[in-house]
Amino acid sequence: MWIERVRAAFLKILCVTAVAALGLPVAGMAQEGQYRSKILLTPNEGDWSRGAGLSIDELEQQLGSIQEAYAKSSAGRHLARHYVERKEYDKAIDYYRQALAAEGLSNVANREMLRELSQVYLLKKDYTAAAQALQQLLAIDLVPEITDFLLSARAQHHLGRYAEVVATLDGIQKAGLAMDESQMRQALALYYHAGAFAQCEVLLARLLESQPDDAQSWHLLASVYLQQNKKQQALDQLALARDKQVPFSERDILLLASLHAANNNPYGAAEVLENALSAKEIAQDATTYRRLFEFWLQAREQEKAGQALQQAARLSGDIELYLYLAQLQMEQQAYEAMHQTMLGACAKQLPEKYVGRANLLLGVSQLKLGDEAGARRSFINATLIGGVNAQAGQWLRFMNGPPATEDETRRIVGICHGPNDKRLEPGEALL
């Protein structure tokens, strides 16, 4: 019968278009896994011979004269589905309303019509009307269906009514309904966007029970803990996932390291990064090595901190990192390494703001290695620029060498130089 063909086409069109209309993505799910509204049409409309033998135009003309409630509701529903297929949604809505107002069908059929009507409203982005239709649907005295709760929660989400989203989804558990995996993920996305993180914990725990190898759920549960500032639980979750060899992205590895540090375990943070660097799981760049340096320094592992900082300085060419490394090596009394660091730092012309500090550190390394003449000139250079001139003066007094000549105070001459200074090559004699 042509009525059945229209019905089948209607079902197909709504199932396909509902995904785009409902729009809220579920994290990590493929496009085909997103929410699909399920329109379960009543398979039998009864022996409705009046509608079966009429064209659409004839049926519209005669609808107003139909008195019998069942026939009026059935005809209205048939016309509504016809206009949904044609994407004439305003007409479809009008006929759905007439069919419902006639009160000629059972609660089961009315629920189906309200479900279809709500989806038409969603296609039109009339979320207020969709929410009202779904509230009316859920008020019908029938065992509720999970899809209706989810659809209602989505309509409320579009309206920004997050408290109603949570209350609607909580109704699933209150009704004693058991969600399948797809439904749990839909509810999870809605709960998460609504800020109901305690409910997210429950759903994620269930998902991990059934799918213990699902990396998305492991990482999302850690995120849920962090949203509630439960740093220790987030760390425990990620550490367990790492032990179970759940796939980790670079971002996940960095998060795990940061959580160790946030929970007062910088040594553990450094180990996570160092192991990931060795396994080439994360970028071997200056930023990563600088972070590794900071963790080792917090853990009071001076030697390892220095090695990481040396890598960071080498990879970035950042003069500030070179100077920080030289300072660290000075504290460790590693003067030869300190001197080599300063030679590397001063291999090129320095920004003016670093010239004084560089000469001061270079002078210390020279003095400790027995190059008193070079150290004296470096300290004199450092006195010519503000910032470290007082410290440089103290080192000069400590050396008890001859005071600076007028010519030596005219400008900086040395290995560590700025734009307006005279450069000397390492080993070049001072004039």
Sequence and secondary structure as in RCSB ss.txt:
>XXXX:A:sequence
MWIERVRAAFLKILCVTAVAALGLPVAGMAQEGQYRSKILLTPNEGDWSRGAGLSIDELEQQLGSIQEAYAKSSA
GRHLARHYVERKEYDKAIDYYRQALAAEGLSNVANREMLRELSQVYLLKKDYTAAAQALQQLLAIDLVPEITDFL
LSARAQHHLGRYAEVVATLDGIQKAGLAMDESQMRQALALYYHAGAFAQCEVLLARLLESQPDDAQSWHLLASVY
LQQNKKQQALDQLALARDKQVPFSERDILLLASLHAANNNPYGAAEVLENALSAKEIAQDATTYRRLFEFWLQAR
EQEKAGQALQQAARLSGDIELYLYLAQLQMEQQAYEAMHQTMLGACAKQLPEKYVGRANLLLGVSQLKLGDEAGA
RRSFINATLIGGVNAQAGQWLRFMNGPPATEDETRRIVGICHGPNDKRLEPGEALL
>XXXX:A:secstr
 HHHHHHHHHHHHHHHHHHHHH    TT  GGGS        S     HHHHTS HHHHHHHHTT  SHHHHHHH
HHHHHHHHHHTT HHHHHHHHHHHHHHT S HHHHHHHHHHHHHHHHHTT HHHHHHHHHHHHTSSS   HHHHH
HHHHHHHHTT HHHHHHHHHHHHHTT    HHHHHHHHHHHHHHT HHHHHHHHHHHHHH TT HHHHHHHHHHH
HHTT HHHHHHHHHHHHHTT    HHHHHHHHHHHHHTT HHHHHHHHHHHHHTT S  SHHHHHHHHHHHHHTT
 HHHHHHHHHHHHHHH  HHHHHHHHHHHHHTT HHHHHHHHHHHTSS   HHHHHHHHHHHHHHHHHTT HHHH
HHHHHHHHTSTTSHHHHHHHHHHHT     TTTTTS EESS  TTSEE  TT    
